[in-house]
Amino acid sequence: MHDEDADGPATGDGSGPSSAAAAAATARARAAVELAARALAEASARTETLAEFVPGRRVLGMPRAPRMRVVGPVWRLGVLLLDADGRLYSTGRVVRAEKAVRRSVLAESVAEQRAYRAAAIRGGIPAGASVVFDAVPLELDADAPLPGSGPLVLTTSIDGSAAVGVSWNPTSPDAVLPLESYLAERVDLLAHPPQGA
């Protein structure tokens, strides 16, 4: 069980976990990620398209409209994305692919969303498909400290043990769940969606 009083984000004041504790934590996290990817694949859970936004540019003097370059299918698990090879990403921006429609738009944000939707279509993504872009790859490596600004954090207990956690609410730094628990809950929801969802 996760002890909310005992665990907290690792700090840079020397009270963080030892390298052995961090290595053990990342090994457990990698195993949980691999288990999640297998479970989602076996359940044929719904995937979304991970893409990279390619801005408009000129090619041989001709203008080329912005488009999305497909990276591959991913499962969206809240603040995390997971692919079939067990790679994790932070969830970036999400749009639904949609053909461009000429409309007078007052809000710049609405026009921007429409432009991204049209860029997905130009990238060959079918209309209506969910597209995730601006996703940042996340490394689970004991030799590379987890970034403090991303959804993955390294937590430590009073006894010096460590665990990888997920900061699932950006507005609340204390909203951290153990990665194993977070993945288990999200995988179950995606593999067995509630009726009517």
HELIX and SHEET records of a PDB file:
HELIX    1   1 SER A   19  GLU A   42  1                                  24    
HELIX    2   2 GLU A  108  ARG A  122  1                                  15    
HELIX    3   3 LEU A  179  ALA A  191  1                                  13    
SHEET    1   A 4 GLY A   8  PRO A   9  0                                        
SHEET    2   A 4 LEU A 152  THR A 156 -1                                        
SHEET    3   A 4 ALA A 162  SER A 167 -1                                        
SHEET    4   A 4 VAL A 176  PRO A 178 -1                                        
SHEET    1   B 7 ARG A  93  ARG A  96  0                                        
SHEET    2   B 7 SER A 130  PHE A 133 -1                                        
SHEET    3   B 7 GLU A  48  VAL A  54  1                                        
SHEET    4   B 7 ARG A  67  LEU A  77 -1                                        
SHEET    5   B 7 LEU A  80  LEU A  82 -1                                        
SHEET    6   B 7 LEU A  88  SER A  90 -1                                        
SHEET    7   B 7 VAL A 136  LEU A 138 -1                                        
SHEET    1   C 2 ARG A  57  VAL A  59  0                                        
SHEET    2   C 2 MET A  62  ARG A  64 -1                                        
END                                                                             
